[in-house]
Amino acid sequence: MPRAYFINPEKASIEEIEIDNGLEAIKKAIGQDSVDSDEVGRDGDFLFFDEACFIRAKPDTRRFKLDTLPPVAGSGVFVGSAGGAESLKDPSVTLEALKARVVFS
């Protein structure tokens, strides 16, 4: 089972989790049925997040920003992939390295 990082803007935290392969496992971790992703970096890492996060967001919704991506409202899952949600693998970066790249607001 690959490891992933769960980004929780409500708690301003990032923690390591284990996640089953597949989109359903990612949806369950994020807590939403509509999931989108962005590739981040050159090593096959992806950020999965609620596809409708910008629509669902209210003015007081906590957000996080990873690198130069637009701020994401709600939780996210950062994980490695060898070709989409069905072939997940461990991320190429450490938890500490990812924490240095995320800003909470």
Salt bridges, closest charged atoms under 4 A:
GLU24 OE2 - LYS27 NZ 3.48
ASP50 OD2 - ARG56 NE 2.66
ASP67 OD2 - ARG101 NH2 2.50
ASP90 OD2 - ARG3 NE 3.76
GLU96 OE2 - LYS99 NZ 3.86
